[in-house]
Every structure is written in structure tokens, then in C-alpha cells.
């Protein structure tokens, strides 16, 4: 594990977000941190971008499991309970056009940068599996808790727990499959589902 970057990413996100109260500069600085980490670890990342005979199987099952896990909280809780808080914080400010730009940025820039950074640059494939899983879960939680805690208070700190679990799960899948593709493809699928939920609960009129 690259503990420096694992700690730096949530620190950058939290520091700028809490100092400015705005999501845009915090996300931009976080993504810049991801780019630097990826560049420094590029030699370790390249082998993880190969597609092998088992990659498709890993990607399929990982996507199914993570989407199923994402749906579990909805059995007990409705995001509509935080509708006004969400609308006040998210950068599109109740605009469908702005949300479309945000969604495109998330899929094209945020998702691949985040996955390659956390499971490629931060996590050493040679690291012990429990360390990789626990480290990813802890720091991925802190990253999301910084943003969600600022926007939603105590509820946000609680809702960030699934993100932490996902980080640990994606680290496990990457280590076992020896490929970034299963985690990346399932992360894309999860983000599509989350974006649809955001549109449905916070943007749709």
C-alpha cells in the first residue's frame, strides 16, 4: 500500500471542501492528486490493464454482486428524506443540463481516475490481501465521508460506509483477478446506478 497517497487523497478532499464549502475545487484537487499518483505508479499499473481469459468472468460477477449490494440500503431507507440537503449541496443546483455535465464528467473522468488510482497506484498487487482490503476500505471511506459528512451531516458519515466497503471489495477483486478491469467496469455500473438515483431523487421535477 502507498500509505502516503492513501492518506493524501481524503486529506486534500476534506481540507478544500471544508475550507471553501464548495465541491468543485475539492473534486478538482482530488483528481489532480489521482493523476500524480497514477503517473508515479504507471509501471506497476500497466500490467493490471491487460485483459486475460478470466477477466470477463470476474467483471461479470463483480458487477452483479456490487449492484445487488448497492440496492440493499434502498430496502430500508429512501434518499428522498435528504432531498433538500442534497439539492443545496450538489453542484448542478437543480439544473438538468448541469447535472448532465456532472454525470458525463463522473463517467469519463472521475470513475476511471478513481479506480486506477486506488486499486492501481495506491494498492501494490504484491501487498498482503488483508492489508490491501482493509487499507482501501478505511481510506476510501474517509474520502467519501469527508464529502458526504459535509453535505449531509451525521447521515453522510453513515451513508459513506457502503463506499468504504466497496473500496475494500474492489481491492480484493483486483488482487485476485490481477486486473483493474473487473473493478473498473463494476465501478462504472455502480456509478450509473448512483447517478440515476441522484437524478430521480434530487434533480427530477
N, C-alpha and C positions, 0 to 999 in steps of 0.2 A: 504493500500500500504506500502511495505517496501521501503521507500524512500532512505535509505542508499544503498541498493543493486541496486536499480533502477538507482542511480547516479554513483555508483561504476563501474558497468559493462561498460558503454560507456567511463568512465574516464580511465579505465585500457586499453581498446582497443585503444583509441586515444593516450594516453600517450606513450605506447610502439610502436605503429605504427609510430607516428611522430618522435619518438626518434631514432628508428632503420631504418625506411624506409622499413621494411620487414613485410609481412603479417603473416608469420608462427608464430613468437613468440607472436605477438599480439593476434592471434586467440587462441593459447595455453593458454595464461594468461586469456583471456576472458572465455574460457571453464573451467579453474580451478576456476574462480570466480563463474561460474554457479554451479559447483559441490558443493562448500562450501555453497552457498545459498540453494541448494536443500536439503543438509544434515540437515541444521539448521531448515528447514521448513518441514521436512519429515512427521511429524504428521498431518500437515494441507494438505499435498499433497495426502496422501494415499486415503482419501475418494473420491478425484477427479479422481482417476484411476478406479473406478468401472464403469461397463458397464450396463446401465439401458435400459428399453424398448424403451426410446426415443432417446438414444444415436445415433443409426444408422441413424435415420431421420435427426437429427441435423448435423451429419457428412456428409451425402449426399448433403444436401442443402448448407452447408458451403463450401464444396469443389467446387460445381458448381459455386457459386457466386464468390469465390476468383479466380478461374481460368478465369472466364469471366472478372473480374476486371484486372487481370494481362495482358490480351490481349488488353485492351483498348489503352495503350500507343503505341502499335505497329501500330495502325491505323494512327498515326501522326508522328512517328519517327522510324528510323531504327538503331539498335545497330551497324550496320556496320560503322557508322560515327565515332565511337570511337574504331574501331578495333585495331589500332596500340597502342593506350594508354592502352587498355585492355590487349593486349599481353605483353606489357612491365611490367605490374604490377602483373598479376596473377601468382601464384607460379609454375604452370606447365611448364612455359617457352616454349610454343609452342610444347609440347610433348604430344602425345595422351595417352601414358602409364601413365605419371604423372597426366594427367587430370583424368584418370580412378580412380587412387588412391584418388585424391582430391574429386571426385564425391562420391566414396564409403564412405569416411570419413564424408562427408557432410550428407549423408543419415543415416549412422549408429550412428554417434556421435553428430554432430552439431545440426541437426534438433530436435531430442528428448531432448537433453540437453537444447537448447534454449527455446523450448516451455514449458517444465516443469518448467524451471527457471522463465520465465517472467510471465506466466499465473498461475503458482502454487506457487512458492516461493515469487516472488515479489508482486503478487496480492492476497490480502486477499479476499476470497469468500464472507466475510461479509461486505466488503467495499461498500460504495455507488457506484452505477453503473457509474454515470458520472465521478467520481474521478478515478475509475479503468480504464475506457476507455481513458480518457484524459491523465492520467499518463503513461499508456502503449504506447499510440501514441507518446507522446513527447519524452520519453526516448528511445523507440525503434527506433525512427527517428534519435536521436543523435548517437546511436550506429552505425547505417548503414551510416549515413552522415560522421562519422569520417573516415571510410574506403573508402567510395566512393569519398569523397571530396579529400582525399589524392591522390587517383589514377587517378581521372578524373577532378579535379579542380572544377570550378563552376558548370559544368554539373553534377558532382557527388552529390553535395548538393541538386540539383533539383531532380535527379533520386532517392534519398533516401526518398522523400515524400511518394511514394506508400508503402514503407516498414513501415513508421510510421502509415499510415492509416491501414495497415494490422494488426499491433500490437494492435491498438485500436479495430479493428473488432474482432480479436481473443479473446481479453479480454471480449468483450461483449458476444460472443458466449459461452465462458467458464462460465461466471457468470449466463447466462440464462439457459444453459443446465446442470449446476452443474457437468460438466465432462470435463476433459482435452482431451478426445479422439476426439471430433469433430475438435477442433483447431489443434491438432497434426496430424490427418490424412489429413486435408486440407493443412497444412503446408508442409507435405511430398509431396503432389501432386504439390503444387506450386514450391517446390524446384526441383522436377523432371523437370518441365517445364523450370525453370530458367537454370538448368544445360544443358538441351538440347539446349537452346538458346546460352549459353556460348560456347558449343562445335561447334554449327553451325556457329557462328559469329567470334569466337576467336581462335579456335583450328583446325577446319577442313581445310584441304589444298585444 
